Amino acid sequence: MAKAPIKAAAKPAAAKAVAKKSGTEPELLDGIFVRSLPPTFRRAGFTFTREGVGLLLANLSQQQQDAIEREPMLSVTPAQFPATEEADARLAELAKAQAEAEAGGAKDAATQPPAEGAGDGSQGAPGPGDHAQAELQQAVAQDCREAIDHLQGNA
């Protein structure tokens, strides 16, 4: 059974956000991200692994693209890649800012006390598991803060 042809990937949300922030949209090139189901697999002159490899459609002949897309031993996903180092750097900056914002949101949520009766379906006093859940959330939040500090070089 033949696979359906790959459609062009929609522009990632990060690229749209960078365009709004900077006023210019980074140039992205259409491609595919290919993973092998077995540890390694060769098709169309390429060796694929389970980790995957990105290929630009502009660098593939139509025969190569068809062979890769129709191969049942490969998982093929549409992708877009930054066309320039500047676009890549802008997308990386946005990803970092987005990760920091999400980590801040997780920290805020973890430091809030659990809702009354949360976890046991009741409308009154906290259930027996609520205290343990709150402690777990605080421990996870602390681990996240330490990991972020380490990644940012603050540790």
Secondary structure as the mmCIF struct_conf table of DSSP 4:
data_model
#
loop_
_struct_conf.conf_type_id
_struct_conf.id
_struct_conf.beg_label_comp_id
_struct_conf.beg_label_asym_id
_struct_conf.beg_label_seq_id
_struct_conf.end_label_comp_id
_struct_conf.end_label_asym_id
_struct_conf.end_label_seq_id
HELX_LH_PP_P HELX_LH_PP_P1 ALA A 2 PRO A 12
HELX_RH_AL_P HELX_RH_AL_P1 ALA A 13 SER A 22
BEND BEND1 GLY A 23 THR A 24
HELX_LH_PP_P HELX_LH_PP_P2 GLU A 25 GLU A 27
STRN STRN1 LEU A 28 SER A 36
BEND BEND2 LEU A 37 PRO A 39
STRN STRN2 THR A 40 ARG A 43
TURN_TY1_P TURN_TY1_P1 ALA A 44 GLY A 45
STRN STRN3 PHE A 46 THR A 49
BEND BEND3 ARG A 50 GLU A 51
STRN STRN4 VAL A 53 LEU A 56
HELX_RH_3T_P HELX_RH_3T_P1 LEU A 57 ASN A 59
BEND BEND4 LEU A 60 LEU A 60
HELX_RH_AL_P HELX_RH_AL_P2 GLN A 62 ARG A 70
TURN_TY1_P TURN_TY1_P2 PRO A 72 MET A 73
STRN STRN5 LEU A 74 PRO A 82
BEND BEND5 ALA A 83 THR A 84
HELX_RH_AL_P HELX_RH_AL_P3 GLU A 85 THR A 111
BEND BEND6 GLN A 112 GLN A 112
HELX_LH_PP_P HELX_LH_PP_P3 PRO A 113 ALA A 115
TURN_TY1_P TURN_TY1_P3 GLU A 116 GLY A 121
BEND BEND7 GLN A 123 ALA A 125
HELX_LH_PP_P HELX_LH_PP_P4 PRO A 126 GLY A 127
TURN_TY1_P TURN_TY1_P4 PRO A 128 GLY A 129
HELX_RH_AL_P HELX_RH_AL_P4 ASP A 130 LEU A 151
TURN_TY1_P TURN_TY1_P5 GLN A 152 GLY A 153
#
